[in-house]
Amino acid sequence: MFGFKISIKFIIILILSYVFALIQGGNLPYRIFHGLLLTFLISLIYILLIQKNIHLQMKFDRKIYSADDEQEFITIIKNYGLLPIPYVIINNKALSKINPKYNGDAVWVNSDESKWLRNKVKFNNRGIYNFGEFDISIKDLFSIFERRKNTNLNVLIKVYPKVYQLAKFPANGSDIFKNAVSNKTNIEDLYSTKEIRKYNQGDNLKRVNWKVSAKHGELYVRNLDTVSGEESNMFLNMSRNNFALDQEGIYEEQLIDLCASTINFMQLKGIKTKLFINSSVQRRFDIDSREDFNELMEFFITQKSDGEDDFVRFVNSNLNKIPRLSWIGIITIGVSRELKDNLIMMRDRGYNITVFYSASSLKDLSNMEFLKKIGISCFSFNELIKKQGNRVRI
């Protein structure tokens, strides 16, 4: 798309010089008018010729990044014409969106010359960015005409959530995925049975499988192993009202980074996970493979926190899909009083709960301190992410 702009001041001066020549007469006034008119015509021909000779090219290392990555993007501007271009302003729309301080680049390009424009970019937010969209403004030697052009090279860059390496979840001093018995109720988790073995003295009689024992004429018990994927359940709070004051999206990005890192940890451990997301269109992901995890990451690229439903109501509506004694991870920006009360109710019903949060107010901290006192683990973004080491490539 092209735009054309003429200097109003020059047009006024040209008209006044013509009027002055008509009124005053004589050679000098007419020479002034003819000189201005010739300048106008030369500038017009010049601007029509040079805009066809401008070509742009992008140079970068790759098309996939993670949030918080920094990268240098190079824009190459080439003048294929015989005439120099004295004034070119190039504005990259993606750079303008990412960096508010970026106002474009102004360059002089001689005939048959290339200029390399370097701009460093830090991706604070995940998303899909088109670095091929440019606004180009070209002026002639006398700045009488300005030709504007929009071009699209269609250079799409994907920015995924950052994934960190987690050694384990430090829940109650042990790996929560190795707790086959609820540490709150001492009721055995029947859903974590891996195999049947012979009874050993001291085994809990509640673990006896009476059907198998009757068949073999001796006692057999259920052998408990790590929690199965069906019991690894997580709820992600993407309610819109949580981020009303998060104008730059810092806490929202931390929340998604925390979720992606947690799911990545469980997937690498071979633990199948059900993730319930309270977005505008409520989603559930069953993550049992790398392909499932990659599908989740694609979802996170463009999905913002736009959920309208109450998060507590959303959690309760899905509890009937989760067996009691299962582990439930709550990923949220903070813990409100309503969420605190609901988590206590869930714990009393036998669920093993861990809360992960990315930010908190003083009220949230008070609620989480109370939860910790009654045995519900709560971990902040800094505790699990910042102290656990470097980001991992996926």
N, C-alpha and C positions, 0 to 999 in steps of 0.2 A: 504494500500500500504506500502511495506517495502523497506528500504534502508540499505545498508551494507557498512561500511567504515572501512578500516584497516590503522593503523598507519604506514606511510611510513618510518618514522625514525626507528621504531622497526624492520621492515623488512630489512632495510639496515644493522642495527647492527647484525641481525641474519645471514645474508649472509656473512658479514665481519668476524664474529666469525667462520663460517664454513671454509672460505678460509684460515683464520689464522691457524685453526686446521690442515688443509691439508698441509700447508706449514711448520708450526713449528713442528707439531707432538707432542707427549707426552700426558700425562694424563690431565694436567691442561687445555690446550686449548680445548680438547674435552669435558671436564666436563663443561667448560663455555658454549660451543655450545649446549650440551645436556640440560643444565639448561635453556638456553634461548628457546630451542625448546619445552621443557616440559611446560614452562610458556605460550608459544604460543598455545599449544594444550589445556591446561587447560582453558585459556581465551576463546578459540573458543567454547568449550563445554559449558562453563559457560554462554556465551552470547546467545547461542542457547536455553538454558533451561530457563533463567530468563525472556526473552521477552514474553513468553507464560503466565507468572503468573501475569502480570500487568493488572489491571482493573480500569477503571475510572467511576466516578459517579458525576452528578451535583446536587447541592442543592440550591434552591432559593424559594422565597415567592410566586411569581406569574409569568405569562407569558405575561402580558399586562402592559405597562407603558406609561407615557407621557413624551414628551421631557422635559429635565431639571430635571427629576427624578434622584435620587441617590439610588443605591441598592448594597448590598453586595452579591456577588456570591461565592459559596463555591465549590471547586473541591476536591473530595475525591479520593485519590489514594490508592489502596489496593494491597498488595503483598500476593498472595495466596501460594507462593512457600516456600520451606524449606531453600532456600539460600537468604541472604540479597542482596539488590540491592544498591550498594554504590553511584551511580551517575545517577540520572534521571532528565532530563529537560523536563518540560511540558509547551507548548506554546499554549494558547487559541487564535485561529485566530480572533474571534470577539473582544476579549479584545485588541489585537494588533491593530485592525482597529479603535477602539474607543479611546484608550489611547496610543499615540506614545511613552510614557515613559515605557510602559510595555514591558519587554524583556523575559517573561516567569519566571517559578519558578524552582529552582534546589533543590532537596531533596535527602536524604538518607532514604531508607525504609528497615527496618529489616524484617526478615521472619515473615509471618502471622501478619503484622502490617498495620494500616491505617494511612495516613497523611491527614489532612484537610488544604487545601490552600485557604486563604481568599483574595479576591480582591474586592475593592470598584469600582463601575462603575457609571459614570454620563453620562446620555444619552443626549448629546448636539444636536443630530440630529435624526429626525424621521426615521423610516425604519424597516426592518425585519432583525434580527440578529440571526445567528445560533451559539449559545454558546456550541454546541456539537462537533464542529470541533476542533481537537487537533493535534498538531505535538508533538510526544514523541520521545525523544532521550535517549538511555540507553547505558551506558558504563560498561565494566568489571572492576575488581579490579585493573588491571594494565593499564587501558586505552589504550589497544591495539586495541580492536574492539569497534565500535559504531554502534548500531542498531537503525535505525529510522523507525518510524511507524506513519501513519496517520490514525486517527480514527474519526468516525462521529456518535455521539449519537443522532443527529437530534433533538436538543433542540432549537426550534424556539421561539424567543422573539419578540413581536410586540411593536413598540414605535410609539404612535400616537402624533399628534400635541397637544400642551398644550391648554386647554380651560379654560378661565378665566370667572369669574362672572362679568357681566356688569349690573349696575343699569339701565342705559339708555344712549342714545346718547345725549350729551349736545349740540344739534344743535340750534343755535339762541335762547337759553334760554328756549327751550321747547322740548318736545319729538317729533321728526320729524314724527313719525307714527300717531300722533294725528292732524297733519295739513291737513285738508281736502281741504283747499284753498291755492293756491300757494301764498307764501308771496312775490314773485317777481312780479307777474302780476295781482294779485287779481282776476284771472279767476277761476271759480269754477271747482273743480275736479269731473267731472261727473262719473268717474269710482269708486268713493268711496261711492256711494249711497247704503244705507242699507235698507231703507223703505220709504213709502210715508206717510205724515201727513198733517193735515189741515193747511192752511195758517194762520200765526200770523202776526199782524201788525208790520211792520218793516222788515219782511223777504224780501230778494232780489227777485224781480220779475223774474229774470233769472232762479230762482230755481222752478218756477211754472211748474208743469206737466199738459200741456193744455189738453191732451187726457183724463186723469183721471178727471180733473176739469170739462170738458164738460160732462162727463158721470154722475157725481154726482151733477152737478148744483152749485158747489161752488169750491173755489180755494183750490188746494192741491199742496204741494211743496215736493221736494226731501229732505229727512232728511239725512244729511251727517254724516258719522261715521269714524272710523279709516280707514286708507288706506288699501285696499284689498291686498291679497297676489300677485295678478297679477301685482301690481304696485311696489312691492319690488324687485328691480333689482340690481344686483351687478356685477361688472366686476373685475376679478382678473388678474393682470398683471404678468404672469409667463414667460416673455421674457428672453431668455438666456443672452442677452447682458447687462441686468440690474445687473447681479451678476458676471461679469468678474473679479472684484477685491475682491469679497467676498469668499476668499479661504476656510475659515472654515465654511461657510454657516450660519453665525450668523444672517445676515439681512434677508436671505431667510426664516429661521426658524421663525423669528419674523413676517414676512409677512404672513406665513401660520397660525401661532398662532392667529394673528389678524383676519384673515378671518374666521377661525373656531370659534372663540369667538363671532364674530359678527353674523354669521349664527345661532349659538346656541342661542344667545339672541333672535333673531327674531322667531326662531322655538318655543322656550318656550313661547313667547308672542302670539303664534297662527298665525303668519304672514307667509304666503306662500312666498317663495323667489325663484327667478330665478337667478342662478349664472352662468355667462359666464366666461370661463377660457381660456386664451390665451396660452395654452401649445402646444407642437409639434403637437399633435392630439387635435384640439380644442374641448372642451367639454362644455356641458350645463347641469346643474343639476336643477331639479325642486324639491325644498325641502318643503314638506308639512307635514311631519311626522317624528317620531324618526327614523324609518327605512331608510327614505331618507337621514337624517343627518348621520346615521351610514355608509351608502353607500359612502357618500362624504368623511368621515374620512378614510375609507378603500382606497379610491383613493389617498388621501394625503400621506398615509404611504410610498408609493414607487415613487410617481410622483415628479420629480424634475423640476426646472424651465428650460425648454428646448425649449420654444417657439421661432420660427424663424420669424413669421410675425410681422409686425409693430403693436404696441398696439393701436395706434390712429386709424389706418385703421380697426383693428379688432372691436373696439368699434363702429365706424360708420357703419360697415357692419351689425351690429345687432340692430341699433337704430330703424329700421323700424318694429321691433317686439315689441317695447315698446311704449305704448300710451303716447302722450305728457301730461305734468303736472305730470307725474309719478316721484317718487323718484328714483334716481340712485346713488348707492354707488360705488366709484372707489377705489380699493385697490391696491396700487402700492408702490414700494420702494421709489420713489421720483416723482417730477413733472417736466418734461422737458418743454422747451418753446413750443414745438409742442403740448404737452398734455394740457398745460395751454390755448393756443389759442383755442383748440378744446372744452375744457370745457366751455369757454366763449360762443362759438357758441351754444353749447347745452343748456346753460342757457337761451340764447336769444330765443331759440326755445320753451322755456316753461318748461324744465326739472328742477326738484329740485335736486341739486347735493350736495353730501358730499364726501370729499376726505379723505381717510385713508392712511397713509404712515408709513413705518417702518424705513426709514433712509433718509437722505437728504444731499446734498452738499450745498455750499453757493448759487449757482444758483437756486437750488430747493427751498431754503428758500425764496429767493427773489420772485420767481414765486408764492409761496403759500401766501406770504404776500399780493401780488397783488390780488390774488383770494379772500382772506378774505375781502379786502377793497371793493370789488364789491358784497359781500354777499354770496360767496361760502364758506361753512364751510370746514376747513381742520384740521384734528386731527392726532397727531403722535401716534406711538405705546406706548410710555411712558405715554401719556395723557390718553389713553383709557384702557391700560392694567395695567401698574405698579401702578397707583393710584386708581384703582378700586377694589383692594382686591385680595382674594385668588383664586387659580385655583379651578375649579369644576370638580368633577368626572362625567364621562358620561357612 
